[in-house]
Amino acid sequence: MSEQAIIETKELSKAYGNLIAVDKLTLRIGEGEIFGFLGPNGAGKTTTILMLLGLTEPTSGSVQVCGYSPTREPLKVKHIVGYLPEKVGFYEDLTAKQNLEYTAQLNGISWNQVPKKINEAMNMVGLSDVISKEVGKFSHGMKQRLGIADVMIKDPKVIILDEPTSGIDPKGADEMLRLITDMAEKKITAIISSHQLHHIQKICSRVGILSKGRLVAEGPIDRLGRETIDGSKFLIEVQASPITDKLLDALQQIKGVLKIEKHEDTTLIITCEQDLRSQISKTIVANDSILTGMKSGEYGLEEIYLKYFRGS
């Protein structure tokens, strides 16, 4: 994560009468980071997003977006933040080009720059061949990609996406995730609110989990997995051949190895008290097997998430 904080909240709270929708949220998101914002319906995600966009005022605490206050400087924030809601709204009787021209006008973009910006945005999302097609004839996935083009028109520094892959087929979802990672490479900070946890795990550097308005967990998925599921334990994924009973016995004898699970014929998931990759690799070679791959195992984000909400 970049050292520069693009989004920063301190003790941010929002109450509606006796209902506390967001409760003392403190969060820091860096430039070019893809941050997963998770939680069940009613957890406070939407209210937080509205405060980031300057569409509702905090009850207490503070929020800064690129150094601006959404409350005191909402227009400055709107110029640098793009928002893609779950259901993207376009004029369906207009073409993709006409919709983007309208967005450019709303954002005060010089008319002589508009054609270039539209072409660049449509190329980015892979819709150049349908630029003159009425949006009403687009599939849901195409509209989502057009939504990315729509927010890119104003060269945002931050983009907030609400369920960007919901209702899209696997190929379309992969394309959407690729677009988001491409934006991060251009130093655009992305916040994704989604229930598609496997998609979040693919591209997010960190996640934050909200429950009843409070941030109950925040950090890299691997660290959260160790903290919430296995304490300080490490997962190591090993590919080796052959995997014999002799090798399994030898691995189990390594001090600090707690559990070994065999997946398919050549993969082992080894749970350890610490990082034992060096000892494991030496043991594999010493027991006449060939080590073909080794990496830190991934904790499932769904398992982490359910740890907080199981039974609720």
Secondary structure as GFF3:
##gff-version 3
##sequence-region A 1 312
A	DSSP	beta_strand	5	16	.	.	.	ID=ss1
A	DSSP	beta_strand	19	30	.	.	.	ID=ss2
A	DSSP	beta_strand	34	38	.	.	.	ID=ss3
A	DSSP	alpha_helix	45	53	.	.	.	ID=ss4
A	DSSP	beta_strand	60	65	.	.	.	ID=ss5
A	DSSP	alpha_helix	74	80	.	.	.	ID=ss6
A	DSSP	beta_strand	81	84	.	.	.	ID=ss7
A	DSSP	alpha_helix	96	106	.	.	.	ID=ss8
A	DSSP	three_ten_helix	111	113	.	.	.	ID=ss9
A	DSSP	alpha_helix	114	124	.	.	.	ID=ss10
A	DSSP	three_ten_helix	128	130	.	.	.	ID=ss11
A	DSSP	three_ten_helix	135	137	.	.	.	ID=ss12
A	DSSP	alpha_helix	140	152	.	.	.	ID=ss13
A	DSSP	beta_strand	158	162	.	.	.	ID=ss14
A	DSSP	alpha_helix	170	185	.	.	.	ID=ss15
A	DSSP	beta_strand	189	193	.	.	.	ID=ss16
A	DSSP	alpha_helix	197	203	.	.	.	ID=ss17
A	DSSP	beta_strand	206	211	.	.	.	ID=ss18
A	DSSP	beta_strand	214	219	.	.	.	ID=ss19
A	DSSP	alpha_helix	221	228	.	.	.	ID=ss20
A	DSSP	beta_strand	234	241	.	.	.	ID=ss21
A	DSSP	alpha_helix	245	252	.	.	.	ID=ss22
A	DSSP	beta_strand	257	263	.	.	.	ID=ss23
A	DSSP	beta_strand	267	272	.	.	.	ID=ss24
A	DSSP	alpha_helix	277	286	.	.	.	ID=ss25
A	DSSP	beta_strand	290	296	.	.	.	ID=ss26
A	DSSP	alpha_helix	301	309	.	.	.	ID=ss27
###
